[in-house]
Amino acid sequence: MSDREVRPWVEKIAHTMDTAYRVPGTKYRFGLDPIIGLVPILGDTVTLIIGLGMLREARRLELGAGVMARMVWNLALDWLVGLVPGLDIILDTAVKAHTKNARLLKAKAAGK
């Protein structure tokens, strides 16, 4: 693995936080993010902190302020909506901010 490649833990975190589990009998997947988010404020803050690791990876790869701003937006939106009980579970399950950030990292690191 070169210094310009996204480290494997990025995809592992995205999978764990957003898609690790499937609702039986459906195609719907979710991860630990909506579960941790059940704890008001603290839970969403924990998932935000976990997501900041990917931001640090973008900085390590020198992907630029634009990429980092999009990643911050994804995390901030996830955190802010997470403060609204009920809506947070729907957003965490549907939007998957960690997966978006992992895909963005991989695409930009590959020069796309």
Buried (B, 14 or more C-beta within 10 A) or exposed (E): EEEEEBBEEBBEBBBBBBBBBEEEEEEEBBBBBBBBBEEEEEBBBBBBEBBEBBBEBBEEBEBEEEBBEBBBEBBEEBBEBBEEEEEBBEBBBEBBBBBBBBBBBBEBBEEE
